[in-house]
Amino acid sequence: MPESNGHDAKPVSTGGTNGTPGNGNGNGHGSKVATVVAGAKQVQARAVEEIKETIKAPEKTDVWKSILRVKHDETPRSRALGVLSNVFLHLHPAKINRDAVAYKYTWGMGGMTFYVYITLVFTGTLLMFYYHPSKVVAFRDILYLESDVPFGKLLRNMHRWGAHLMVIMVELHMFRVFLTGSYKKPREFNWVVGVLLLVLTLLLSFTGYLLPDDQLGFWAVTVGTNMARATPLLGHAGPFGPQLGMTAFNDVRFGLLGGSIVDSNALLRAYIWHCVAIPIIASLFMIVHFWRVRKDGGISGPAPVVLESEIKEPRKV
């Protein structure tokens, strides 16, 4: 007689009809798996549907609305409100003259100049990973970059030729502005900002010349800083410089070189000016430049209409 520990012994089922655990465990486990799979399929279908809706109308998503904080209805007033109330879109006017943005009128030089500037910032940042502003290893780093770093020569040439291209585009942009009279009222201040940006662009090219620490850069900076000695008021060899107490050891040349000769101090200062100081100053002036384009009435362009009072009668000979 089997032992029952004081209770009536009852047979216990240890398996289902198909070898699965008894007491309904098999059916319960299977139903849970089926529920999870069905829920996963529903989530997947919903995600696919939301992705399709996002691609078709991204401005209707919660992420877009949370950034812009404006209800975007399909009305001109709502679109204008979305532009005016956003710090990023506010750089662009809500309405523009269609003729003013014609490529044959603007040449696209302002936008292309900014694109080249962004490219220079990107390539210059990558070059900083392989460069040390030291007289001992600066030129060696350039040789290592061109010889051993994968695509290093391509990267350096992109930065170098991009700098030349930016100077050319800035000059062409100012030439276009001058030809179209875009420097006139009410855009006089923005013209001055553009001239300062031209000077900063030239300074970027000048300070970048010394960084390879080769003979070309050494003598270019030597000649350029010697010319700085003749700067009015700031150079000891310039007009009114000696009267203001300027000497070879406290004038603008000494400040640029960090000494009286082109040595390691000059290389370090050129590196700091080229990679940190001038890009920050130029970026701030660019922000002001773009903002003033918006505030001064957008891109200047040909008048869409001519008033009757502005029509001049042909002169009779």
Residue pairs with C-beta under 8 A, 6 or more apart in sequence:
2 9
13 22
13 23
14 22
15 21
15 22
16 22
16 26
18 26
20 26
53 60
53 61
54 61
58 64
59 65
59 68
59 72
60 72
65 71
65 72
68 82
68 85
68 86
68 89
69 85
69 86
70 78
70 81
70 82
70 85
70 86
71 78
72 78
72 79
72 82
79 94
80 94
80 95
82 89
83 89
83 90
83 92
83 93
83 94
84 90
84 94
90 294
91 290
91 291
91 294
92 294
93 294
93 297
93 298
96 298
96 299
97 298
97 299
97 301
97 304
98 304
99 105
99 301
99 302
99 304
100 106
100 298
100 299
100 300
100 301
100 302
101 299
101 301
102 301
105 180
105 301
105 302
106 176
106 299
106 301
107 172
107 173
107 176
109 169
109 172
109 173
109 176
110 173
112 169
113 166
113 169
113 170
113 173
114 286
116 162
116 165
116 166
116 169
117 166
117 282
117 286
119 158
119 162
120 159
120 162
120 163
120 166
121 279
123 155
123 158
123 159
123 162
124 159
124 275
126 155
127 145
127 155
127 156
127 159
128 275
130 141
130 144
130 145
130 149
130 152
131 138
131 141
131 142
131 145
131 211
132 138
132 141
133 211
133 267
133 268
133 270
133 271
134 264
134 267
135 213
135 263
135 264
135 267
138 211
138 212
138 213
138 267
139 212
139 213
139 214
142 156
142 212
142 213
142 214
144 152
145 152
145 153
145 155
145 156
146 152
146 153
146 156
147 153
149 155
163 204
163 205
163 208
164 205
166 201
167 201
167 202
167 205
170 197
170 198
170 201
171 198
173 194
174 194
174 195
174 198
176 182
177 183
177 191
177 194
180 300
180 301
181 300
182 191
182 299
182 300
183 191
186 296
186 297
187 292
187 296
187 300
189 292
190 289
190 292
190 293
190 296
193 285
193 288
193 289
193 292
194 289
196 285
197 282
197 285
197 286
197 289
200 278
200 281
200 282
200 285
201 282
203 273
203 278
204 274
204 278
204 279
204 282
206 220
206 221
206 224
207 270
207 271
207 273
207 274
207 278
208 270
208 274
209 216
209 217
209 220
209 221
210 217
210 218
210 220
210 221
210 262
210 266
210 267
210 270
211 217
211 267
211 270
211 271
211 274
213 267
218 262
221 262
221 266
221 270
222 262
225 253
225 256
225 257
225 262
225 266
226 253
228 234
228 235
228 251
228 252
228 253
228 256
229 235
229 236
229 237
229 238
229 248
229 251
229 252
229 253
230 237
230 238
231 238
231 241
231 251
231 252
232 238
232 239
232 240
232 241
233 239
233 240
233 241
233 244
233 246
234 241
234 246
234 251
234 252
235 241
235 246
235 251
235 252
235 253
236 242
236 246
236 247
236 248
236 250
236 251
236 253
238 246
241 251
248 254
248 260
249 260
254 260
256 266
256 269
257 263
257 265
257 266
257 269
258 265
258 266
258 268
258 269
259 265
259 266
293 299
